[in-house]
């Protein structure tokens, strides 16, 4: 459980502050183990990845658009409109 790791919580807080100040979308997932199962192991080493923080590309860069990233961006914008700056996404089983 990450809630008891003070250093990790400070790390999360600093990342959240940076992202909010720089208009970078940020979300939490409800289960890092489920995310790990979706993303899979590292291609280079085959080891489980540390998925506490993942950078998602901006769908507006260079005219490249991905419908799923646009949905994520829209979701984040809508949540910010109701002062939910770090929404949580529930991953499916």
mmCIF file as gemmi writes it, N, C-alpha and C atoms, coordinates in Angstrom:
data_model
loop_
_atom_site.group_PDB
_atom_site.id
_atom_site.type_symbol
_atom_site.label_atom_id
_atom_site.label_alt_id
_atom_site.label_comp_id
_atom_site.label_asym_id
_atom_site.label_entity_id
_atom_site.label_seq_id
_atom_site.pdbx_PDB_ins_code
_atom_site.Cartn_x
_atom_site.Cartn_y
_atom_site.Cartn_z
_atom_site.occupancy
_atom_site.B_iso_or_equiv
_atom_site.pdbx_formal_charge
_atom_site.auth_seq_id
_atom_site.auth_asym_id
_atom_site.pdbx_PDB_model_num
ATOM 1 N N . UNK Axp A 1 ? 0.841 -1.191 0 1 0 ? 1 A 1
ATOM 2 C CA . UNK Axp A 1 ? 0 0 0 1 0 ? 1 A 1
ATOM 3 C C . UNK Axp A 1 ? 0.877 1.242 0 1 0 ? 1 A 1
ATOM 4 N N . UNK Axp A 2 ? 0.639 2.158 -0.927 1 0 ? 2 A 1
ATOM 5 C CA . UNK Axp A 2 ? 1.462 3.353 -1.083 1 0 ? 2 A 1
ATOM 6 C C . UNK Axp A 2 ? 1.11 4.463 -0.104 1 0 ? 2 A 1
ATOM 7 N N . UNK Axp A 3 ? -0.035 4.363 0.551 1 0 ? 3 A 1
ATOM 8 C CA . UNK Axp A 3 ? -0.472 5.43 1.454 1 0 ? 3 A 1
ATOM 9 C C . UNK Axp A 3 ? 0.494 5.628 2.618 1 0 ? 3 A 1
ATOM 10 N N . UNK Axp A 4 ? 1.18 4.583 3.064 1 0 ? 4 A 1
ATOM 11 C CA . UNK Axp A 4 ? 2.091 4.676 4.19 1 0 ? 4 A 1
ATOM 12 C C . UNK Axp A 4 ? 3.491 5.124 3.815 1 0 ? 4 A 1
ATOM 13 N N . UNK Axp A 5 ? 3.791 5.246 2.536 1 0 ? 5 A 1
ATOM 14 C CA . UNK Axp A 5 ? 5.119 5.632 2.078 1 0 ? 5 A 1
ATOM 15 C C . UNK Axp A 5 ? 5.177 7.158 1.955 1 0 ? 5 A 1
ATOM 16 N N . UNK Axp A 6 ? 5.732 7.81 2.983 1 0 ? 6 A 1
ATOM 17 C CA . UNK Axp A 6 ? 5.761 9.274 3.035 1 0 ? 6 A 1
ATOM 18 C C . UNK Axp A 6 ? 6.56 9.863 1.875 1 0 ? 6 A 1
ATOM 19 N N . UNK Axp A 7 ? 7.709 9.266 1.557 1 0 ? 7 A 1
ATOM 20 C CA . UNK Axp A 7 ? 8.533 9.78 0.462 1 0 ? 7 A 1
ATOM 21 C C . UNK Axp A 7 ? 7.781 9.72 -0.863 1 0 ? 7 A 1
ATOM 22 N N . UNK Axp A 8 ? 7.061 8.63 -1.085 1 0 ? 8 A 1
ATOM 23 C CA . UNK Axp A 8 ? 6.285 8.48 -2.314 1 0 ? 8 A 1
ATOM 24 C C . UNK Axp A 8 ? 5.147 9.504 -2.364 1 0 ? 8 A 1
ATOM 25 N N . UNK Axp A 9 ? 4.505 9.762 -1.23 1 0 ? 9 A 1
ATOM 26 C CA . UNK Axp A 9 ? 3.431 10.749 -1.181 1 0 ? 9 A 1
ATOM 27 C C . UNK Axp A 9 ? 3.956 12.155 -1.469 1 0 ? 9 A 1
ATOM 28 N N . UNK Axp A 10 ? 5.139 12.486 -0.973 1 0 ? 10 A 1
ATOM 29 C CA . UNK Axp A 10 ? 5.763 13.789 -1.275 1 0 ? 10 A 1
ATOM 30 C C . UNK Axp A 10 ? 6.057 13.868 -2.764 1 0 ? 10 A 1
ATOM 31 N N . UNK Axp A 11 ? 6.578 12.782 -3.32 1 0 ? 11 A 1
ATOM 32 C CA . UNK Axp A 11 ? 6.873 12.712 -4.756 1 0 ? 11 A 1
ATOM 33 C C . UNK Axp A 11 ? 5.599 12.96 -5.57 1 0 ? 11 A 1
ATOM 34 N N . UNK Axp A 12 ? 4.496 12.283 -5.205 1 0 ? 12 A 1
ATOM 35 C CA . UNK Axp A 12 ? 3.219 12.473 -5.893 1 0 ? 12 A 1
ATOM 36 C C . UNK Axp A 12 ? 2.757 13.922 -5.794 1 0 ? 12 A 1
ATOM 37 N N . UNK Axp A 13 ? 2.877 14.513 -4.622 1 0 ? 13 A 1
ATOM 38 C CA . UNK Axp A 13 ? 2.432 15.893 -4.412 1 0 ? 13 A 1
ATOM 39 C C . UNK Axp A 13 ? 3.206 16.861 -5.296 1 0 ? 13 A 1
ATOM 40 N N . UNK Axp A 14 ? 4.522 16.684 -5.392 1 0 ? 14 A 1
ATOM 41 C CA . UNK Axp A 14 ? 5.338 17.556 -6.239 1 0 ? 14 A 1
ATOM 42 C C . UNK Axp A 14 ? 4.989 17.392 -7.716 1 0 ? 14 A 1
ATOM 43 N N . UNK Axp A 15 ? 4.776 16.158 -8.157 1 0 ? 15 A 1
ATOM 44 C CA . UNK Axp A 15 ? 4.382 15.907 -9.55 1 0 ? 15 A 1
ATOM 45 C C . UNK Axp A 15 ? 3.022 16.543 -9.828 1 0 ? 15 A 1
ATOM 46 N N . UNK Axp A 16 ? 2.072 16.368 -8.919 1 0 ? 16 A 1
ATOM 47 C CA . UNK Axp A 16 ? 0.743 16.948 -9.1 1 0 ? 16 A 1
ATOM 48 C C . UNK Axp A 16 ? 0.809 18.469 -9.194 1 0 ? 16 A 1
ATOM 49 N N . UNK Axp A 17 ? 1.591 19.094 -8.329 1 0 ? 17 A 1
ATOM 50 C CA . UNK Axp A 17 ? 1.719 20.549 -8.346 1 0 ? 17 A 1
ATOM 51 C C . UNK Axp A 17 ? 2.313 21.013 -9.67 1 0 ? 17 A 1
ATOM 52 N N . UNK Axp A 18 ? 3.364 20.339 -10.132 1 0 ? 18 A 1
ATOM 53 C CA . UNK Axp A 18 ? 3.993 20.707 -11.398 1 0 ? 18 A 1
ATOM 54 C C . UNK Axp A 18 ? 3.003 20.577 -12.547 1 0 ? 18 A 1
ATOM 55 N N . UNK Axp A 19 ? 2.283 19.455 -12.593 1 0 ? 19 A 1
ATOM 56 C CA . UNK Axp A 19 ? 1.335 19.216 -13.682 1 0 ? 19 A 1
ATOM 57 C C . UNK Axp A 19 ? 0.207 20.245 -13.677 1 0 ? 19 A 1
ATOM 58 N N . UNK Axp A 20 ? -0.327 20.546 -12.512 1 0 ? 20 A 1
ATOM 59 C CA . UNK Axp A 20 ? -1.417 21.521 -12.425 1 0 ? 20 A 1
ATOM 60 C C . UNK Axp A 20 ? -0.953 22.914 -12.839 1 0 ? 20 A 1
ATOM 61 N N . UNK Axp A 21 ? 0.254 23.29 -12.441 1 0 ? 21 A 1
ATOM 62 C CA . UNK Axp A 21 ? 0.79 24.612 -12.8 1 0 ? 21 A 1
ATOM 63 C C . UNK Axp A 21 ? 1.085 24.74 -14.294 1 0 ? 21 A 1
ATOM 64 N N . UNK Axp A 22 ? 1.348 23.625 -14.955 1 0 ? 22 A 1
ATOM 65 C CA . UNK Axp A 22 ? 1.755 23.649 -16.364 1 0 ? 22 A 1
ATOM 66 C C . UNK Axp A 22 ? 0.703 23.061 -17.307 1 0 ? 22 A 1
ATOM 67 N N . UNK Axp A 23 ? -0.553 22.987 -16.849 1 0 ? 23 A 1
ATOM 68 C CA . UNK Axp A 23 ? -1.663 22.501 -17.671 1 0 ? 23 A 1
ATOM 69 C C . UNK Axp A 23 ? -1.397 21.123 -18.28 1 0 ? 23 A 1
ATOM 70 N N . UNK Axp A 24 ? -0.817 20.242 -17.478 1 0 ? 24 A 1
ATOM 71 C CA . UNK Axp A 24 ? -0.573 18.866 -17.893 1 0 ? 24 A 1
ATOM 72 C C . UNK Axp A 24 ? -1.643 17.998 -17.232 1 0 ? 24 A 1
ATOM 73 N N . UNK Axp A 25 ? -2.362 17.223 -18.031 1 0 ? 25 A 1
ATOM 74 C CA . UNK Axp A 25 ? -3.403 16.353 -17.488 1 0 ? 25 A 1
ATOM 75 C C . UNK Axp A 25 ? -2.78 15.319 -16.564 1 0 ? 25 A 1
ATOM 76 N N . UNK Axp A 26 ? -3.441 15.087 -15.438 1 0 ? 26 A 1
ATOM 77 C CA . UNK Axp A 26 ? -2.964 14.091 -14.487 1 0 ? 26 A 1
ATOM 78 C C . UNK Axp A 26 ? -4.168 13.334 -13.935 1 0 ? 26 A 1
ATOM 79 N N . UNK Axp A 27 ? -4.032 12.021 -13.851 1 0 ? 27 A 1
ATOM 80 C CA . UNK Axp A 27 ? -5.088 11.172 -13.284 1 0 ? 27 A 1
ATOM 81 C C . UNK Axp A 27 ? -4.427 10.13 -12.387 1 0 ? 27 A 1
ATOM 82 N N . UNK Axp A 28 ? -5.226 9.584 -11.502 1 0 ? 28 A 1
ATOM 83 C CA . UNK Axp A 28 ? -4.801 8.433 -10.699 1 0 ? 28 A 1
ATOM 84 C C . UNK Axp A 28 ? -5.615 7.238 -11.18 1 0 ? 28 A 1
ATOM 85 N N . UNK Axp A 29 ? -5.044 6.063 -11.018 1 0 ? 29 A 1
ATOM 86 C CA . UNK Axp A 29 ? -5.804 4.843 -11.283 1 0 ? 29 A 1
ATOM 87 C C . UNK Axp A 29 ? -6.08 4.172 -9.943 1 0 ? 29 A 1
ATOM 88 N N . UNK Axp A 30 ? -7.152 3.404 -9.898 1 0 ? 30 A 1
ATOM 89 C CA . UNK Axp A 30 ? -7.556 2.8 -8.63 1 0 ? 30 A 1
ATOM 90 C C . UNK Axp A 30 ? -6.716 1.591 -8.239 1 0 ? 30 A 1
ATOM 91 N N . UNK Axp A 31 ? -5.928 1.035 -9.166 1 0 ? 31 A 1
ATOM 92 C CA . UNK Axp A 31 ? -5.189 -0.182 -8.852 1 0 ? 31 A 1
ATOM 93 C C . UNK Axp A 31 ? -3.95 -0.288 -9.748 1 0 ? 31 A 1
ATOM 94 N N . UNK Axp A 32 ? -2.761 -0.082 -9.158 1 0 ? 32 A 1
ATOM 95 C CA . UNK Axp A 32 ? -1.517 -0.14 -9.925 1 0 ? 32 A 1
ATOM 96 C C . UNK Axp A 32 ? -1.268 -1.547 -10.457 1 0 ? 32 A 1
ATOM 97 N N . UNK Axp A 33 ? -1.687 -2.568 -9.732 1 0 ? 33 A 1
ATOM 98 C CA . UNK Axp A 33 ? -1.509 -3.956 -10.204 1 0 ? 33 A 1
ATOM 99 C C . UNK Axp A 33 ? -2.31 -4.207 -11.482 1 0 ? 33 A 1
ATOM 100 N N . UNK Axp A 34 ? -3.543 -3.673 -11.557 1 0 ? 34 A 1
ATOM 101 C CA . UNK Axp A 34 ? -4.346 -3.82 -12.779 1 0 ? 34 A 1
ATOM 102 C C . UNK Axp A 34 ? -3.689 -3.081 -13.936 1 0 ? 34 A 1
ATOM 103 N N . UNK Axp A 35 ? -3.166 -1.883 -13.655 1 0 ? 35 A 1
ATOM 104 C CA . UNK Axp A 35 ? -2.48 -1.118 -14.695 1 0 ? 35 A 1
ATOM 105 C C . UNK Axp A 35 ? -1.27 -1.893 -15.195 1 0 ? 35 A 1
ATOM 106 N N . UNK Axp A 36 ? -0.541 -2.509 -14.297 1 0 ? 36 A 1
ATOM 107 C CA . UNK Axp A 36 ? 0.617 -3.308 -14.672 1 0 ? 36 A 1
ATOM 108 C C . UNK Axp A 36 ? 0.22 -4.468 -15.582 1 0 ? 36 A 1
ATOM 109 N N . UNK Axp A 37 ? -0.918 -5.089 -15.291 1 0 ? 37 A 1
ATOM 110 C CA . UNK Axp A 37 ? -1.4 -6.189 -16.127 1 0 ? 37 A 1
ATOM 111 C C . UNK Axp A 37 ? -1.784 -5.702 -17.522 1 0 ? 37 A 1
ATOM 112 N N . UNK Axp A 38 ? -2.334 -4.48 -17.606 1 0 ? 38 A 1
ATOM 113 C CA . UNK Axp A 38 ? -2.729 -3.918 -18.901 1 0 ? 38 A 1
ATOM 114 C C . UNK Axp A 38 ? -1.504 -3.53 -19.723 1 0 ? 38 A 1
ATOM 115 N N . UNK Axp A 39 ? -0.558 -2.842 -19.087 1 0 ? 39 A 1
ATOM 116 C CA . UNK Axp A 39 ? 0.62 -2.334 -19.789 1 0 ? 39 A 1
ATOM 117 C C . UNK Axp A 39 ? 1.618 -3.445 -20.083 1 0 ? 39 A 1
ATOM 118 N N . UNK Axp A 40 ? 1.762 -4.383 -19.164 1 0 ? 40 A 1
ATOM 119 C CA . UNK Axp A 40 ? 2.673 -5.505 -19.365 1 0 ? 40 A 1
ATOM 120 C C . UNK Axp A 40 ? 4.081 -5.186 -18.902 1 0 ? 40 A 1
ATOM 121 N N . UNK Axp A 41 ? 4.959 -6.198 -18.939 1 0 ? 41 A 1
ATOM 122 C CA . UNK Axp A 41 ? 6.34 -6.018 -18.473 1 0 ? 41 A 1
ATOM 123 C C . UNK Axp A 41 ? 7.166 -5.2 -19.458 1 0 ? 41 A 1
ATOM 124 N N . UNK Axp A 42 ? 8.294 -4.741 -18.991 1 0 ? 42 A 1
ATOM 125 C CA . UNK Axp A 42 ? 9.228 -3.995 -19.829 1 0 ? 42 A 1
ATOM 126 C C . UNK Axp A 42 ? 9.71 -4.883 -20.967 1 0 ? 42 A 1
ATOM 127 N N . UNK Axp A 43 ? 9.734 -4.334 -22.179 1 0 ? 43 A 1
ATOM 128 C CA . UNK Axp A 43 ? 10.188 -5.115 -23.334 1 0 ? 43 A 1
ATOM 129 C C . UNK Axp A 43 ? 11.677 -5.427 -23.244 1 0 ? 43 A 1
ATOM 130 N N . UNK Axp A 44 ? 12.454 -4.5 -22.662 1 0 ? 44 A 1
ATOM 131 C CA . UNK Axp A 44 ? 13.899 -4.695 -22.591 1 0 ? 44 A 1
ATOM 132 C C . UNK Axp A 44 ? 14.283 -5.78 -21.59 1 0 ? 44 A 1
ATOM 133 N N . UNK Axp A 45 ? 13.744 -5.69 -20.379 1 0 ? 45 A 1
ATOM 134 C CA . UNK Axp A 45 ? 14.183 -6.599 -19.322 1 0 ? 45 A 1
ATOM 135 C C . UNK Axp A 45 ? 13.176 -7.693 -18.993 1 0 ? 45 A 1
ATOM 136 N N . UNK Axp A 46 ? 11.922 -7.503 -19.376 1 0 ? 46 A 1
ATOM 137 C CA . UNK Axp A 46 ? 10.887 -8.459 -19.014 1 0 ? 46 A 1
ATOM 138 C C . UNK Axp A 46 ? 10.413 -8.319 -17.577 1 0 ? 46 A 1
ATOM 139 N N . UNK Axp A 47 ? 10.962 -7.326 -16.85 1 0 ? 47 A 1
ATOM 140 C CA . UNK Axp A 47 ? 10.597 -7.108 -15.451 1 0 ? 47 A 1
ATOM 141 C C . UNK Axp A 47 ? 9.355 -6.238 -15.35 1 0 ? 47 A 1
ATOM 142 N N . UNK Axp A 48 ? 8.668 -6.361 -14.214 1 0 ? 48 A 1
ATOM 143 C CA . UNK Axp A 48 ? 7.509 -5.525 -13.942 1 0 ? 48 A 1
ATOM 144 C C . UNK Axp A 48 ? 7.948 -4.067 -13.884 1 0 ? 48 A 1
ATOM 145 N N . UNK Axp A 49 ? 7.17 -3.182 -14.475 1 0 ? 49 A 1
ATOM 146 C CA . UNK Axp A 49 ? 7.496 -1.755 -14.502 1 0 ? 49 A 1
ATOM 147 C C . UNK Axp A 49 ? 6.983 -1.06 -13.244 1 0 ? 49 A 1
ATOM 148 N N . UNK Axp A 50 ? 7.652 0.032 -12.875 1 0 ? 50 A 1
ATOM 149 C CA . UNK Axp A 50 ? 7.156 0.887 -11.802 1 0 ? 50 A 1
ATOM 150 C C . UNK Axp A 50 ? 6.15 1.823 -12.456 1 0 ? 50 A 1
ATOM 151 N N . UNK Axp A 51 ? 4.873 1.619 -12.183 1 0 ? 51 A 1
ATOM 152 C CA . UNK Axp A 51 ? 3.817 2.36 -12.856 1 0 ? 51 A 1
ATOM 153 C C . UNK Axp A 51 ? 3.123 3.36 -11.936 1 0 ? 51 A 1
ATOM 154 N N . UNK Axp A 52 ? 3.831 3.841 -10.931 1 0 ? 52 A 1
ATOM 155 C CA . UNK Axp A 52 ? 3.225 4.833 -10.044 1 0 ? 52 A 1
ATOM 156 C C . UNK Axp A 52 ? 2.991 6.154 -10.772 1 0 ? 52 A 1
ATOM 157 N N . UNK Axp A 53 ? 3.758 6.405 -11.827 1 0 ? 53 A 1
ATOM 158 C CA . UNK Axp A 53 ? 3.614 7.645 -12.592 1 0 ? 53 A 1
ATOM 159 C C . UNK Axp A 53 ? 3.923 7.337 -14.051 1 0 ? 53 A 1
ATOM 160 N N . UNK Axp A 54 ? 2.989 7.698 -14.937 1 0 ? 54 A 1
ATOM 161 C CA . UNK Axp A 54 ? 3.167 7.463 -16.371 1 0 ? 54 A 1
ATOM 162 C C . UNK Axp A 54 ? 2.866 8.768 -17.099 1 0 ? 54 A 1
ATOM 163 N N . UNK Axp A 55 ? 3.728 9.161 -18.011 1 0 ? 55 A 1
ATOM 164 C CA . UNK Axp A 55 ? 3.506 10.349 -18.822 1 0 ? 55 A 1
ATOM 165 C C . UNK Axp A 55 ? 2.726 9.944 -20.068 1 0 ? 55 A 1
ATOM 166 N N . UNK Axp A 56 ? 1.601 10.612 -20.286 1 0 ? 56 A 1
ATOM 167 C CA . UNK Axp A 56 ? 0.779 10.37 -21.47 1 0 ? 56 A 1
ATOM 168 C C . UNK Axp A 56 ? 1.032 11.51 -22.442 1 0 ? 56 A 1
ATOM 169 N N . UNK Axp A 57 ? 1.244 11.192 -23.714 1 0 ? 57 A 1
ATOM 170 C CA . UNK Axp A 57 ? 1.526 12.231 -24.696 1 0 ? 57 A 1
ATOM 171 C C . UNK Axp A 57 ? 0.32 13.122 -24.919 1 0 ? 57 A 1
ATOM 172 N N . UNK Axp A 58 ? 0.576 14.321 -25.35 1 0 ? 58 A 1
ATOM 173 C CA . UNK Axp A 58 ? -0.469 15.294 -25.622 1 0 ? 58 A 1
ATOM 174 C C . UNK Axp A 58 ? -1.039 15.045 -27.016 1 0 ? 58 A 1
ATOM 175 N N . UNK Axp A 59 ? -2.356 14.836 -27.127 1 0 ? 59 A 1
ATOM 176 C CA . UNK Axp A 59 ? -2.933 14.529 -28.443 1 0 ? 59 A 1
ATOM 177 C C . UNK Axp A 59 ? -2.919 15.71 -29.412 1 0 ? 59 A 1
ATOM 178 N N . UNK Axp A 60 ? -2.553 16.882 -28.961 1 0 ? 60 A 1
ATOM 179 C CA . UNK Axp A 60 ? -2.58 18.058 -29.833 1 0 ? 60 A 1
ATOM 180 C C . UNK Axp A 60 ? -1.226 18.362 -30.471 1 0 ? 60 A 1
ATOM 181 N N . UNK Axp A 61 ? -0.183 17.66 -30.106 1 0 ? 61 A 1
ATOM 182 C CA . UNK Axp A 61 ? 1.145 17.926 -30.645 1 0 ? 61 A 1
ATOM 183 C C . UNK Axp A 61 ? 1.23 17.556 -32.138 1 0 ? 61 A 1
ATOM 184 N N . UNK Axp A 62 ? 1.739 18.474 -32.937 1 0 ? 62 A 1
ATOM 185 C CA . UNK Axp A 62 ? 2.01 18.246 -34.364 1 0 ? 62 A 1
ATOM 186 C C . UNK Axp A 62 ? 0.818 17.712 -35.152 1 0 ? 62 A 1
ATOM 187 N N . UNK Axp A 63 ? -0.367 18.025 -34.722 1 0 ? 63 A 1
ATOM 188 C CA . UNK Axp A 63 ? -1.549 17.599 -35.449 1 0 ? 63 A 1
ATOM 189 C C . UNK Axp A 63 ? -1.871 16.12 -35.302 1 0 ? 63 A 1
ATOM 190 N N . UNK Axp A 64 ? -1.074 15.374 -34.547 1 0 ? 64 A 1
ATOM 191 C CA . UNK Axp A 64 ? -1.327 13.948 -34.34 1 0 ? 64 A 1
ATOM 192 C C . UNK Axp A 64 ? -2.442 13.793 -33.336 1 0 ? 64 A 1
ATOM 193 N N . UNK Axp A 65 ? -3.436 13.032 -33.691 1 0 ? 65 A 1
ATOM 194 C CA . UNK Axp A 65 ? -4.574 12.868 -32.798 1 0 ? 65 A 1
ATOM 195 C C . UNK Axp A 65 ? -4.906 11.397 -32.634 1 0 ? 65 A 1
ATOM 196 N N . UNK Axp A 66 ? -5.168 11.043 -31.398 1 0 ? 66 A 1
ATOM 197 C CA . UNK Axp A 66 ? -5.593 9.691 -31.06 1 0 ? 66 A 1
ATOM 198 C C . UNK Axp A 66 ? -6.923 9.836 -30.34 1 0 ? 66 A 1
ATOM 199 N N . UNK Axp A 67 ? -7.98 9.178 -30.807 1 0 ? 67 A 1
ATOM 200 C CA . UNK Axp A 67 ? -9.307 9.349 -30.207 1 0 ? 67 A 1
ATOM 201 C C . UNK Axp A 67 ? -9.334 9.038 -28.703 1 0 ? 67 A 1
ATOM 202 N N . UNK Axp A 68 ? -8.6 8.016 -28.276 1 0 ? 68 A 1
ATOM 203 C CA . UNK Axp A 68 ? -8.601 7.673 -26.861 1 0 ? 68 A 1
ATOM 204 C C . UNK Axp A 68 ? -7.899 8.737 -26.02 1 0 ? 68 A 1
ATOM 205 N N . UNK Axp A 69 ? -6.806 9.296 -26.534 1 0 ? 69 A 1
ATOM 206 C CA . UNK Axp A 69 ? -6.12 10.361 -25.797 1 0 ? 69 A 1
ATOM 207 C C . UNK Axp A 69 ? -6.966 11.624 -25.764 1 0 ? 69 A 1
ATOM 208 N N . UNK Axp A 70 ? -7.712 11.871 -26.842 1 0 ? 70 A 1
ATOM 209 C CA . UNK Axp A 70 ? -8.616 13.02 -26.84 1 0 ? 70 A 1
ATOM 210 C C . UNK Axp A 70 ? -9.708 12.846 -25.781 1 0 ? 70 A 1
ATOM 211 N N . UNK Axp A 71 ? -10.219 11.615 -25.631 1 0 ? 71 A 1
ATOM 212 C CA . UNK Axp A 71 ? -11.226 11.34 -24.597 1 0 ? 71 A 1
ATOM 213 C C . UNK Axp A 71 ? -10.641 11.578 -23.208 1 0 ? 71 A 1
ATOM 214 N N . UNK Axp A 72 ? -9.41 11.129 -22.993 1 0 ? 72 A 1
ATOM 215 C CA . UNK Axp A 72 ? -8.75 11.329 -21.705 1 0 ? 72 A 1
ATOM 216 C C . UNK Axp A 72 ? -8.554 12.817 -21.434 1 0 ? 72 A 1
ATOM 217 N N . UNK Axp A 73 ? -8.141 13.554 -22.444 1 0 ? 73 A 1
ATOM 218 C CA . UNK Axp A 73 ? -7.962 14.993 -22.306 1 0 ? 73 A 1
ATOM 219 C C . UNK Axp A 73 ? -9.284 15.678 -21.973 1 0 ? 73 A 1
ATOM 220 N N . UNK Axp A 74 ? -10.34 15.307 -22.655 1 0 ? 74 A 1
ATOM 221 C CA . UNK Axp A 74 ? -11.666 15.875 -22.4 1 0 ? 74 A 1
ATOM 222 C C . UNK Axp A 74 ? -12.132 15.54 -20.985 1 0 ? 74 A 1
ATOM 223 N N . UNK Axp A 75 ? -11.927 14.284 -20.566 1 0 ? 75 A 1
ATOM 224 C CA . UNK Axp A 75 ? -12.28 13.86 -19.217 1 0 ? 75 A 1
ATOM 225 C C . UNK Axp A 75 ? -11.56 14.726 -18.18 1 0 ? 75 A 1
ATOM 226 N N . UNK Axp A 76 ? -10.262 14.938 -18.371 1 0 ? 76 A 1
ATOM 227 C CA . UNK Axp A 76 ? -9.487 15.754 -17.427 1 0 ? 76 A 1
ATOM 228 C C . UNK Axp A 76 ? -9.988 17.187 -17.394 1 0 ? 76 A 1
ATOM 229 N N . UNK Axp A 77 ? -10.285 17.754 -18.547 1 0 ? 77 A 1
ATOM 230 C CA . UNK Axp A 77 ? -10.816 19.12 -18.6 1 0 ? 77 A 1
ATOM 231 C C . UNK Axp A 77 ? -12.143 19.224 -17.853 1 0 ? 77 A 1
ATOM 232 N N . UNK Axp A 78 ? -13.027 18.264 -18.073 1 0 ? 78 A 1
ATOM 233 C CA . UNK Axp A 78 ? -14.324 18.272 -17.393 1 0 ? 78 A 1
ATOM 234 C C . UNK Axp A 78 ? -14.168 18.16 -15.878 1 0 ? 78 A 1
ATOM 235 N N . UNK Axp A 79 ? -13.25 17.317 -15.429 1 0 ? 79 A 1
ATOM 236 C CA . UNK Axp A 79 ? -13.035 17.151 -13.995 1 0 ? 79 A 1
ATOM 237 C C . UNK Axp A 79 ? -12.444 18.425 -13.38 1 0 ? 79 A 1
ATOM 238 N N . UNK Axp A 80 ? -11.548 19.098 -14.107 1 0 ? 80 A 1
ATOM 239 C CA . UNK Axp A 80 ? -10.986 20.368 -13.598 1 0 ? 80 A 1
ATOM 240 C C . UNK Axp A 80 ? -12.074 21.421 -13.46 1 0 ? 80 A 1
ATOM 241 N N . UNK Axp A 81 ? -13.066 21.383 -14.344 1 0 ? 81 A 1
ATOM 242 C CA . UNK Axp A 81 ? -14.168 22.355 -14.28 1 0 ? 81 A 1
ATOM 243 C C . UNK Axp A 81 ? -14.982 22.227 -12.997 1 0 ? 81 A 1
ATOM 244 N N . UNK Axp A 82 ? -14.905 21.076 -12.342 1 0 ? 82 A 1
ATOM 245 C CA . UNK Axp A 82 ? -15.603 20.883 -11.071 1 0 ? 82 A 1
ATOM 246 C C . UNK Axp A 82 ? -14.597 20.75 -9.921 1 0 ? 82 A 1
ATOM 247 N N . UNK Axp A 83 ? -13.414 21.344 -10.124 1 0 ? 83 A 1
ATOM 248 C CA . UNK Axp A 83 ? -12.341 21.393 -9.114 1 0 ? 83 A 1
ATOM 249 C C . UNK Axp A 83 ? -11.847 20.015 -8.668 1 0 ? 83 A 1
ATOM 250 N N . UNK Axp A 84 ? -11.882 19.049 -9.562 1 0 ? 84 A 1
ATOM 251 C CA . UNK Axp A 84 ? -11.285 17.745 -9.308 1 0 ? 84 A 1
ATOM 252 C C . UNK Axp A 84 ? -10.008 17.7 -10.14 1 0 ? 84 A 1
ATOM 253 N N . UNK Axp A 85 ? -8.904 18.151 -9.549 1 0 ? 85 A 1
ATOM 254 C CA . UNK Axp A 85 ? -7.668 18.347 -10.303 1 0 ? 85 A 1
ATOM 255 C C . UNK Axp A 85 ? -6.907 17.054 -10.555 1 0 ? 85 A 1
ATOM 256 N N . UNK Axp A 86 ? -7.155 16.02 -9.759 1 0 ? 86 A 1
ATOM 257 C CA . UNK Axp A 86 ? -6.499 14.73 -9.962 1 0 ? 86 A 1
ATOM 258 C C . UNK Axp A 86 ? -7.559 13.637 -9.86 1 0 ? 86 A 1
ATOM 259 N N . UNK Axp A 87 ? -8.353 13.469 -10.923 1 0 ? 87 A 1
ATOM 260 C CA . UNK Axp A 87 ? -9.419 12.463 -10.875 1 0 ? 87 A 1
ATOM 261 C C . UNK Axp A 87 ? -8.853 11.048 -10.855 1 0 ? 87 A 1
ATOM 262 N N . UNK Axp A 88 ? -9.632 10.14 -10.299 1 0 ? 88 A 1
ATOM 263 C CA . UNK Axp A 88 ? -9.254 8.73 -10.252 1 0 ? 88 A 1
ATOM 264 C C . UNK Axp A 88 ? -10.054 7.965 -11.298 1 0 ? 88 A 1
ATOM 265 N N . UNK Axp A 89 ? -9.36 7.133 -12.043 1 0 ? 89 A 1
ATOM 266 C CA . UNK Axp A 89 ? -9.99 6.287 -13.049 1 0 ? 89 A 1
ATOM 267 C C . UNK Axp A 89 ? -10.032 4.862 -12.502 1 0 ? 89 A 1
ATOM 268 N N . UNK Axp A 90 ? -11.221 4.277 -12.48 1 0 ? 90 A 1
ATOM 269 C CA . UNK Axp A 90 ? -11.38 2.89 -12.046 1 0 ? 90 A 1
ATOM 270 C C . UNK Axp A 90 ? -11.114 1.97 -13.23 1 0 ? 90 A 1
ATOM 271 N N . UNK Axp A 91 ? -10.113 1.128 -13.099 1 0 ? 91 A 1
ATOM 272 C CA . UNK Axp A 91 ? -9.767 0.207 -14.175 1 0 ? 91 A 1
ATOM 273 C C . UNK Axp A 91 ? -10.664 -1.024 -14.128 1 0 ? 91 A 1
ATOM 274 N N . UNK Axp A 92 ? -11.013 -1.568 -15.288 1 0 ? 92 A 1
ATOM 275 C CA . UNK Axp A 92 ? -11.868 -2.765 -15.31 1 0 ? 92 A 1
ATOM 276 C C . UNK Axp A 92 ? -11.109 -3.992 -14.827 1 0 ? 92 A 1
ATOM 277 N N . UNK Axp A 93 ? -11.861 -4.982 -14.381 1 0 ? 93 A 1
ATOM 278 C CA . UNK Axp A 93 ? -11.231 -6.242 -13.94 1 0 ? 93 A 1
ATOM 279 C C . UNK Axp A 93 ? -10.755 -7.043 -15.115 1 0 ? 93 A 1
